[in-house]
Amino acid sequence: ALFQCCCCSSERAPSRMRAQWLLLAVVGAGATQFAGDAERRVYFSLLDLLRRELGLPSPGMRRRLPQVEVQECSLHGNASNCAIADMRRTQTTLVESGGETRCIFDHSTPYAFQVVPGDRDNLLFFFQGGGVCYDELTTEAGLCSTDAVPVVPPQGMLDTTAPGNPYQNFTVVVVLYCSGDVHTGDVVRDYEVDGSSVVQAGQKNTQAVLDWVSEQQRNGGLAAQLSELIIAGDSAGSLAAQVWAAVVADTLPATAVQVIPDSFVGVFPPAAGPIIRGFGVCGWFESETLNTKCRRGTLTQQEITLDTFERLGPDGKITPARRFAEVC
């Protein structure tokens, strides 16, 4: 039982599909030794083109915060704070998580996530995209979002007031992205960029959001058993949805679960194995086979996605209540 969805989360999806192929070229090129300055210049040209396709600012520039009013709240590291019942329906609240969460640079914004309250029993759990920074070169080139910037105004499937949106009136929680690690990292890099340490804490960021949503189910702000849970993401967030879907589905009780990874298929060249290991994710996977391959630097995104696919249903079988989208 497959649910097809193509380019549903953003009007910029065609550009992000082009960015996907550019990223594959960058990963492949970055794994080679440069023979001379000419090859290095070509590589940096690829980096610059990819950054522009992703809509990311030039290195050293900050992403613009939305020029509209949003509500703000702080957890101070405590998931029981910032009750969803106190937030305005269909209006964005930016929740600063605190604790061990953070964005990639010392001068980045504090980590926060976005909440748009809707119906109590339907939830769209969305991973924001925004490039990837997996080594010193890609980080210096600005290939990832470095500030937590909410999606305002909402677009595509996130616009739950739009007529015809199948997720109209859903509560939306957006895992904002500013760690450059596909929402999975847990590492302090051994280099600095522009005088700042480089800390990739996407794993802690995502877990903080998940803990808060789970608390809302416990305190009655959201239904203890959701009618429908949609786990989605675009670009780098699409990969995160493929990595996190089983964990999210196991944490948040729901009658029906759909996973919709948009604008990025998890297919990479073998050079991606050391990149995954570099994010510090080895040991996080439920499967010890994946953890072992991760430590060896041979784990592929394809294997991660297939493992998630198998874990979504009992005995490794997809059921009508748990569906994995076909990305086209």
Disulfide bonds with the S-S distance in Angstrom:
Cys5-Cys8 2.16
Cys73-Cys82 2.02
Cys103-Cys178 2.02
Cys133-Cys144 2.13
Cys282-Cys294 1.97
